Amino acid sequence: MTHDIIDAVYKGDYLIELIFDDGKRGIVDFSKYLKRGGVFRKFKSIEYFRSFQINRELGVLTWSDELDIAPETLYAEATGARLPSWMEKKENIKSNHRLHSNGQVPAASSPR
């Protein structure tokens, strides 16, 4: 189940407190997105980062209506909940791809 973001409060640096439609809340540190590059390069401007708003129709945090982060991801980060199973599978595939992106298969570990 996806939970909408109903409120967001800037807490300094790259921290935003998120409040969800089920009453749960938590602070997310967005500084890790700076390392991702691409569209997240815009976060290097703290003024841009602080310009977030909530798209009430979609229940997501957005920046200039051109950048958003999946609410499922933010809910998991803010509350400590698990990602939905369909997202965990996708994340595992991404992680596996990163591990093998050099074209080499990791050495098999021996059973103990």
DSSP file (Angstrom, degrees, kcal/mol; ACC not computed):
  #  RESIDUE AA STRUCTURE BP1 BP2  ACC     N-H-->O    O-->H-N    N-H-->O    O-->H-N    TCO  KAPPA ALPHA  PHI   PSI    X-CA   Y-CA   Z-CA
    1    1 A M              0   0    0      0, 0.0     2,-0.4     0, 0.0     0, 0.0   0.000 360.0 360.0 360.0 134.4    0.0    0.0    0.0
    2    2 A T        -     0   0    0     73,-0.0     2,-0.5    82,-0.0    70,-0.1  -0.758 360.0-150.8 -91.3 134.2    1.3    3.4   -0.9
    3    3 A H        -     0   0    0     -2,-0.4     2,-0.2    68,-0.1    72,-0.1  -0.909  14.6-129.3-107.3 131.0    1.0    6.1    1.7
    4    4 A D        -     0   0    0     -2,-0.5    17,-2.1     1,-0.1     2,-0.5  -0.465  17.1-121.5 -75.2 145.9    0.6    9.7    0.6
    5    5 A I  E     +A   20   0A   0     54,-2.3    15,-0.3    15,-0.2     3,-0.1  -0.786  32.3 175.5 -82.5 125.4    2.8   12.5    2.0
    6    6 A I  E     +     0   0A   0     13,-3.0     2,-0.3    -2,-0.5    14,-0.2   0.618  63.3  13.0-108.5 -17.2    0.5   15.0    3.6
    7    7 A D  E     -A   19   0A   0     12,-1.5    12,-2.6    46,-0.1     2,-0.3  -0.989  56.7-169.2-155.9 153.4    3.1   17.4    5.1
    8    8 A A  E     -A   18   0A   0     -2,-0.3     2,-0.5    10,-0.2    10,-0.2  -0.986   4.3-166.0-147.6 134.0    6.8   18.0    4.9
    9    9 A V  E     -A   17   0A   0      8,-2.4     8,-3.0    -2,-0.3     2,-0.2  -0.980  22.3-128.2-127.5 123.5    9.0   20.2    7.1
   10   10 A Y  E     -A   16   0A   0     -2,-0.5     6,-0.2     6,-0.2     3,-0.1  -0.521  23.7-177.3 -68.3 130.7   12.5   21.3    6.3
   11   11 A K  E     -     0   0A   0      4,-2.7     5,-0.2     1,-0.4    -1,-0.1   0.282  49.9 -82.5-115.1   7.4   14.9   20.5    9.2
   12   12 A G  E >  S+A   15   0A   0      3,-0.6     3,-2.5     1,-0.3    -1,-0.4  -0.140  94.7  19.3 105.6 156.2   18.2   21.9    7.9
   13   13 A D  T 3  S-     0   0    0      1,-0.3    -1,-0.3    -3,-0.1    -2,-0.0  -0.262 132.9 -29.7  48.6-124.3   20.9   20.7    5.6
   14   14 A Y  T 3  S+     0   0    0     -3,-0.1    16,-3.4    -4,-0.1     2,-0.5  -0.106 107.9 119.0-111.8  33.8   19.4   17.9    3.6
   15   15 A L  E <   +AB  12  29A   0     -3,-2.5    -4,-2.7    14,-0.2    -3,-0.6  -0.865  34.4 176.0-106.1 131.6   16.9   16.7    6.2
   16   16 A I  E     -AB  10  28A   0     12,-2.0    12,-2.7    -2,-0.5     2,-0.5  -0.997  23.6-140.1-133.1 129.4   13.1   16.8    5.7
   17   17 A E  E     -AB   9  27A   0     -8,-3.0    -8,-2.4    -2,-0.4     2,-0.4  -0.781  23.2-158.3 -86.0 128.1   10.6   15.5    8.1
   18   18 A L  E     -AB   8  26A   0      8,-3.2     8,-1.7    -2,-0.5     2,-0.5  -0.894   8.6-162.0-111.5 137.5    7.8   13.7    6.3
   19   19 A I  E     -AB   7  25A   0    -12,-2.6   -13,-3.0    -2,-0.4   -12,-1.5  -0.977  14.5-155.3-118.9 130.6    4.3   13.1    7.6
   20   20 A F  E >   -A    5   0A   0      4,-2.9     3,-2.2    -2,-0.5   -15,-0.2  -0.591  30.2-105.0-107.8 165.2    2.2   10.4    5.9
   21   21 A D  T 3  S+     0   0    0    -17,-2.1   -16,-0.1     1,-0.3    -1,-0.1   0.625 117.7  59.1 -65.7 -13.6   -1.6    9.9    5.6
   22   22 A D  T 3  S-     0   0    0    -18,-0.2    -1,-0.3     2,-0.1     3,-0.1   0.332 120.5-105.5 -95.5   7.7   -1.5    7.0    8.2
   23   23 A G  S <  S+     0   0    0     -3,-2.2    -2,-0.1     1,-0.3     2,-0.1   0.276  79.3 130.7  90.0 -11.2   -0.1    9.4   10.9
   24   24 A K        +     0   0    0     -5,-0.1    -4,-2.9     2,-0.0    -1,-0.3  -0.424  31.9 178.1 -75.4 153.1    3.5    8.0   10.7
   25   25 A R  E     +B   19   0A   0     -6,-0.2     2,-0.3    53,-0.1    -6,-0.2  -0.962  10.0 157.4-149.2 163.2    6.4   10.4   10.4
   26   26 A G  E     -B   18   0A   0     -8,-1.7    -8,-3.2    -2,-0.3     2,-0.5  -0.945  39.3 -99.3-178.5 164.2   10.1   10.5   10.2
   27   27 A I  E     -B   17   0A   0     51,-0.3     2,-0.5    -2,-0.3   -10,-0.2  -0.837  30.5-158.5-100.8 130.8   13.1   12.5    9.0
   28   28 A V  E     -B   16   0A   0    -12,-2.7   -12,-2.0    -2,-0.5     2,-0.8  -0.915  10.8-142.8-109.9 133.0   14.8   11.5    5.7
   29   29 A D  E >   -B   15   0A   0     -2,-0.5     3,-0.6   -14,-0.2   -14,-0.2  -0.853  16.4-176.4 -94.2 109.2   18.4   12.5    5.0
   30   30 A F  G >   +     0   0    0    -16,-3.4     3,-1.8    -2,-0.8     4,-0.4   0.420  57.8  99.6 -87.1   1.0   18.4   13.4    1.3
   31   31 A S  G >  S+     0   0    0    -17,-0.3     3,-1.4     1,-0.3     4,-0.5   0.800  71.9  67.1 -60.9 -27.2   22.2   14.0    1.2
   32   32 A K  G X  S+     0   0    0     -3,-0.6     3,-0.8     1,-0.3     4,-0.3   0.771  89.6  65.0 -64.0 -24.1   22.7   10.5   -0.3
   33   33 A Y  G X> S+     0   0    0     -3,-1.8     3,-1.0     1,-0.2     4,-0.6   0.730  85.8  72.1 -71.5 -20.2   21.0   11.6   -3.4
   34   34 A L  G X4 S+     0   0    0     -3,-1.4     3,-0.6    -4,-0.4    -1,-0.2   0.842  94.7  53.8 -60.7 -32.6   23.8   14.1   -4.1
   35   35 A K  G <4 S+     0   0    0     -3,-0.8    -1,-0.2    -4,-0.5    -2,-0.2   0.643  94.4  70.8 -77.2 -15.3   26.0   11.1   -5.0
   36   36 A R  G <4 S-     0   0    0     -3,-1.0    -1,-0.2    -4,-0.3    -2,-0.2   0.733  81.0-166.9 -77.7 -22.0   23.6    9.8   -7.6
   37   37 A G    X<  +     0   0    0     -3,-0.6     3,-1.9    -4,-0.6    -1,-0.2  -0.322  47.7  83.3  69.6-154.5   24.2   12.5  -10.1
   38   38 A G  G >  S-     0   0    0      1,-0.3     3,-1.8     2,-0.2     4,-0.2  -0.290 115.8  -7.6  56.5-135.1   21.8   12.9  -13.0
   39   39 A V  G >  S+     0   0    0      1,-0.3     3,-1.3     2,-0.2    -1,-0.3   0.756 130.9  68.9 -63.9 -23.3   18.7   14.9  -12.1
   40   40 A F  G X  S+     0   0    0     -3,-1.9     3,-1.7     1,-0.3    -1,-0.3   0.578  74.2  85.3 -75.4  -7.6   19.8   14.8   -8.5
   41   41 A R  G X  S+     0   0    0     -3,-1.8     3,-1.9     1,-0.3     4,-0.3   0.812  77.3  70.3 -57.9 -27.8   22.7   17.2   -9.3
   42   42 A K  G X  S+     0   0    0     -3,-1.3     3,-1.6     1,-0.3     7,-0.3   0.779  82.7  70.9 -61.2 -25.6   20.2   19.9   -8.8
   43   43 A F  G <  S+     0   0    0     -3,-1.7    -1,-0.3     1,-0.3     6,-0.2   0.680  76.6  79.9 -66.0 -16.5   20.2   19.1   -5.1
   44   44 A K  G <  S+     0   0    0     -3,-1.9     2,-0.9    -4,-0.3    -1,-0.3   0.790  80.6  74.0 -62.6 -24.4   23.7   20.6   -4.9
   45   45 A S  S <> S-     0   0    0     -3,-1.6     4,-2.5    -4,-0.3     3,-0.3  -0.817  74.4-160.6 -86.8 109.0   21.9   24.0   -4.8
   46   46 A I  H  > S+     0   0    0     -2,-0.9     4,-2.6     1,-0.2    -1,-0.2   0.816  91.0  59.0 -62.0 -29.3   20.5   24.1   -1.3
   47   47 A E  H  > S+     0   0    0      2,-0.2     4,-0.5     1,-0.2    -1,-0.2   0.921 107.7  45.2 -64.3 -42.9   18.0   26.7   -2.5
   48   48 A Y  H >4 S+     0   0    0     -3,-0.3     3,-1.4    -6,-0.2    -2,-0.2   0.944 112.8  51.0 -63.7 -46.8   16.7   24.3   -5.1
   49   49 A F  H >< S+     0   0    0     -4,-2.5     3,-1.0    -7,-0.3    -2,-0.2   0.914 108.4  51.6 -56.9 -44.3   16.5   21.5   -2.5
   50   50 A R  H 3< S+     0   0    0     -4,-2.6    -1,-0.3     1,-0.3    -2,-0.2   0.592  92.5  77.9 -70.5  -9.6   14.6   23.7   -0.1
   51   51 A S  T <<  +     0   0    0     -3,-1.4    13,-0.5    -4,-0.5    -1,-0.3   0.237  67.3 135.2 -85.5  15.7   12.1   24.6   -2.8
   52   52 A F    <   +     0   0    0     -3,-1.0     2,-0.3    11,-0.1    11,-0.2  -0.155  29.3 179.7 -60.8 157.6   10.3   21.2   -2.4
   53   53 A Q  E     -C   62   0B   0      9,-2.4     9,-3.4   -46,-0.0     2,-0.5  -0.948  29.6-105.5-149.1 168.6    6.5   21.0   -2.3
   54   54 A I  E     -C   61   0B   0     -2,-0.3     2,-1.2     7,-0.2     7,-0.2  -0.878  18.1-142.2-101.9 126.7    3.9   18.3   -2.0
   55   55 A N  E  >> -C   60   0B   0      5,-3.1     4,-2.6    -2,-0.5     5,-1.2  -0.777  18.6-165.9 -82.3 101.1    1.9   17.4   -5.0
   56   56 A R  T  45S+     0   0    0     -2,-1.2    -1,-0.2     1,-0.2     5,-0.0   0.805  82.1  58.1 -63.5 -31.8   -1.4   16.9   -3.2
   57   57 A E  T  45S+     0   0    0      1,-0.2    -1,-0.2    -3,-0.1    -2,-0.1   0.895 121.5  25.6 -65.8 -39.4   -3.0   15.1   -6.1
   58   58 A L  T  45S-     0   0    0     -3,-0.5    -2,-0.2     2,-0.2    -1,-0.2   0.606  99.6-128.5-100.9 -15.0   -0.3   12.4   -6.1
   59   59 A G  T  <5 +     0   0    0     -4,-2.6   -54,-2.3     1,-0.3     2,-0.3   0.832  64.8 127.1  70.8  32.3    0.8   12.6   -2.5
   60   60 A V  E   < -C   55   0B   0     -5,-1.2    -5,-3.1   -56,-0.2     2,-0.4  -0.863  64.8-114.1-122.9 155.7    4.5   12.9   -3.4
   61   61 A L  E     -C   54   0B   0      8,-0.4     8,-0.8    -2,-0.3     2,-0.3  -0.748  44.2-178.8 -83.8 130.2    7.3   15.3   -2.6
   62   62 A T  E     -CD  53  68B   0     -9,-3.4    -9,-2.4    -2,-0.4     2,-0.5  -0.899  28.5-146.3-132.3 160.1    8.4   17.2   -5.7
   63   63 A W  E >> S- D   0  67B   0      4,-2.3     3,-2.2    -2,-0.3     4,-1.4  -0.984  88.1 -24.6-124.7 116.7   10.8   19.8   -6.8
   64   64 A S  T 34 S-     0   0    0    -13,-0.5   -12,-0.1    -2,-0.5    -1,-0.1   0.738 106.5 -81.2  53.5  27.1    9.6   22.2   -9.5
   65   65 A D  T 34 S+     0   0    0      2,-0.2    -1,-0.3     1,-0.1     3,-0.1   0.706 126.1  84.9  53.4  21.4    7.1   19.5  -10.6
   66   66 A E  T <4 S+     0   0    0     -3,-2.2     2,-0.4     1,-0.3    -2,-0.2   0.525  84.2  46.1-122.7 -13.6   10.0   17.9  -12.5
   67   67 A L  E  <  +D   63   0B   0     -4,-1.4    -4,-2.3     2,-0.0     2,-0.3  -0.996  59.7 154.0-136.3 129.1   11.7   15.8   -9.9
   68   68 A D  E     -D   62   0B   0     -2,-0.4     2,-0.4    -6,-0.2    -6,-0.2  -0.964  31.6-133.4-146.2 165.4   10.2   13.4   -7.3
   69   69 A I        -     0   0    0     -8,-0.8    -8,-0.4    -2,-0.3     5,-0.1  -0.972  43.4 -91.2-122.0 136.5   11.2   10.4   -5.3
   70   70 A A    >>  -     0   0    0     -2,-0.4     4,-2.0     1,-0.2     3,-0.5  -0.159  29.3-138.4 -48.9 127.7    8.9    7.3   -5.1
   71   71 A P  H 3> S+     0   0    0      0, 0.0     4,-2.7     0, 0.0     5,-0.2   0.810 102.8  60.7 -61.6 -28.4    6.7    7.7   -2.0
   72   72 A E  H 3> S+     0   0    0      2,-0.2     4,-2.1     1,-0.2     5,-0.2   0.905 105.9  47.2 -63.5 -40.4    7.2    4.1   -1.2
   73   73 A T  H <> S+     0   0    0     -3,-0.5     4,-2.4     2,-0.2    -1,-0.2   0.929 113.8  46.5 -65.5 -46.0   11.0    4.7   -0.9
   74   74 A L  H  X S+     0   0    0     -4,-2.0     4,-2.7     2,-0.2     5,-0.2   0.876 110.7  52.9 -66.3 -37.4   10.5    7.8    1.3
   75   75 A Y  H  X S+     0   0    0     -4,-2.7     4,-2.5     2,-0.2     6,-0.6   0.935 111.0  47.0 -62.7 -45.5    7.9    6.0    3.5
   76   76 A A  H  X S+     0   0    0     -4,-2.1     4,-2.0     1,-0.2    -2,-0.2   0.917 115.3  45.6 -62.2 -43.8   10.4    3.1    4.1
   77   77 A E  H  < S+     0   0    0     -4,-2.4    -2,-0.2     1,-0.2    -1,-0.2   0.884 117.4  43.3 -67.8 -38.6   13.3    5.5    4.8
   78   78 A A  H  < S+     0   0    0     -4,-2.7   -51,-0.3    -5,-0.2    -2,-0.2   0.845 127.9  25.9 -76.9 -34.5   11.2    7.7    7.1
   79   79 A T  H  < S-     0   0    0     -4,-2.5    -3,-0.2    -5,-0.2    -2,-0.2   0.592  98.0-119.0-109.0 -13.2    9.4    5.0    9.1
   80   80 A G     <  +     0   0    0     -4,-2.0    -4,-0.2    -5,-0.3    -3,-0.1   0.535  64.5 144.7  82.9   5.5   11.7    2.0    8.9
   81   81 A A        -     0   0    0     -6,-0.6    -1,-0.3    -5,-0.1     2,-0.1  -0.322  55.3 -99.4 -71.6 159.8    9.0    0.0    7.1
   82   82 A R        -     0   0    0      1,-0.1    -1,-0.1    -3,-0.1     3,-0.1  -0.467  37.4-106.0 -75.9 151.6   10.0   -2.5    4.5
   83   83 A L        -     0   0    0     -2,-0.1    -1,-0.1     1,-0.1     5,-0.1  -0.428  49.9 -87.1 -66.9 152.6    9.7   -1.6    0.8
   84   84 A P    >>  -     0   0    0      0, 0.0     4,-2.2     0, 0.0     3,-1.2  -0.308  42.0-111.0 -57.3 149.8    6.8   -3.2   -1.0
   85   85 A S  H 3> S+     0   0    0      1,-0.3     4,-2.1     2,-0.2     5,-0.2   0.847 117.7  56.9 -57.0 -36.4    7.8   -6.7   -2.3
   86   86 A W  H 3> S+     0   0    0      1,-0.2     4,-1.1     2,-0.2    -1,-0.3   0.821 110.5  44.7 -66.7 -27.8    7.6   -5.5   -5.9
   87   87 A M  H <> S+     0   0    0     -3,-1.2     4,-2.9     2,-0.2    -2,-0.2   0.840 108.0  56.8 -82.2 -34.3   10.1   -2.7   -5.1
   88   88 A E  H  X S+     0   0    0     -4,-2.2     4,-2.6     1,-0.2     5,-0.2   0.916 106.8  50.0 -61.5 -42.3   12.4   -5.0   -3.1
   89   89 A K  H  X S+     0   0    0     -4,-2.1     4,-2.1     2,-0.2    -1,-0.2   0.919 111.9  48.0 -60.9 -43.1   12.7   -7.3   -6.2
   90   90 A K  H  X S+     0   0    0     -4,-1.1     4,-2.3     1,-0.2    -2,-0.2   0.912 112.0  49.1 -64.7 -42.4   13.6   -4.3   -8.3
   91   91 A E  H  X S+     0   0    0     -4,-2.9     4,-2.8     1,-0.2    -2,-0.2   0.892 109.8  51.9 -64.3 -39.4   16.1   -3.1   -5.8
   92   92 A N  H  X S+     0   0    0     -4,-2.6     4,-2.6     2,-0.2    -1,-0.2   0.894 109.4  49.7 -63.7 -39.3   17.7   -6.5   -5.6
   93   93 A I  H  X S+     0   0    0     -4,-2.1     4,-2.5     2,-0.2    -2,-0.2   0.922 111.8  48.4 -65.3 -42.9   18.0   -6.6   -9.4
   94   94 A K  H  X S+     0   0    0     -4,-2.3     4,-2.4     2,-0.2    -2,-0.2   0.924 113.1  47.7 -62.1 -44.1   19.6   -3.1   -9.4
   95   95 A S  H  X S+     0   0    0     -4,-2.8     4,-2.3     1,-0.2    -2,-0.2   0.917 112.0  49.4 -63.1 -43.1   22.1   -4.2   -6.7
   96   96 A N  H  X S+     0   0    0     -4,-2.6     4,-1.5     1,-0.2    -1,-0.2   0.894 110.2  51.5 -63.5 -39.8   22.9   -7.4   -8.5
   97   97 A H  H  X S+     0   0    0     -4,-2.5     4,-0.6     1,-0.2    -1,-0.2   0.912 109.5  49.7 -63.5 -42.3   23.5   -5.4  -11.7
   98   98 A R  H >< S+     0   0    0     -4,-2.4     3,-0.7     1,-0.2     4,-0.2   0.904 109.1  52.4 -63.3 -39.6   25.8   -3.0   -9.9
   99   99 A L  H 3< S+     0   0    0     -4,-2.3     3,-0.3     1,-0.2    -1,-0.2   0.832 119.9  34.1 -65.2 -30.9   27.8   -5.9   -8.5
  100  100 A H  H >< S+     0   0    0     -4,-1.5     3,-2.1     1,-0.2    -1,-0.2   0.312  84.6 105.8-106.4   7.5   28.2   -7.5  -11.9
  101  101 A S  T <<  +     0   0    0     -3,-0.7    -1,-0.2    -4,-0.6    -2,-0.1   0.669  69.9  67.6 -67.6 -14.2   28.5   -4.4  -14.0
  102  102 A N  T 3  S-     0   0    0     -3,-0.3    -1,-0.3    -4,-0.2     3,-0.1   0.445 114.5-113.6 -83.5   2.7   32.3   -4.9  -14.4
  103  103 A G  S <  S+     0   0    0     -3,-2.1     2,-0.4     1,-0.3    -2,-0.1   0.459  81.5 113.7  83.8  -0.7   31.5   -7.9  -16.5
  104  104 A Q        -     0   0    0     -5,-0.2    -1,-0.3    -4,-0.0    -2,-0.2  -0.840  64.4-131.5-108.1 143.3   33.0  -10.3  -14.0
  105  105 A V        -     0   0    0     -2,-0.4     3,-0.1    -3,-0.1    -5,-0.1  -0.780  34.1-111.4 -88.2 130.6   31.2  -12.9  -12.0
  106  106 A P        -     0   0    0      0, 0.0     3,-0.1     0, 0.0     2,-0.1  -0.264  40.3 -94.3 -61.3 149.4   32.0  -12.8   -8.3
  107  107 A A        -     0   0    0      1,-0.1     2,-0.2    -3,-0.0    -3,-0.0  -0.380  44.2-109.4 -63.3 139.5   34.0  -15.7   -7.0
  108  108 A A        -     0   0    0     -3,-0.1     2,-0.3     1,-0.1    -1,-0.1  -0.477  30.1-128.7 -70.2 138.6   31.8  -18.4   -5.4
  109  109 A S        -     0   0    0     -2,-0.2    -1,-0.1    -3,-0.1     0, 0.0  -0.669  21.1-118.9 -88.6 146.6   32.0  -18.6   -1.7
  110  110 A S        -     0   0    0     -2,-0.3     2,-0.1     1,-0.1    -1,-0.0  -0.638  29.3-111.2 -85.6 140.6   32.7  -22.0   -0.2
  111  111 A P              0   0    0      0, 0.0    -1,-0.1     0, 0.0     0, 0.0  -0.384 360.0 360.0 -68.2 147.6   30.1  -23.4    2.1
  112  112 A R              0   0    0     -2,-0.1    -2,-0.0     0, 0.0     0, 0.0   0.386 360.0 360.0-107.3 360.0   31.1  -23.7    5.8
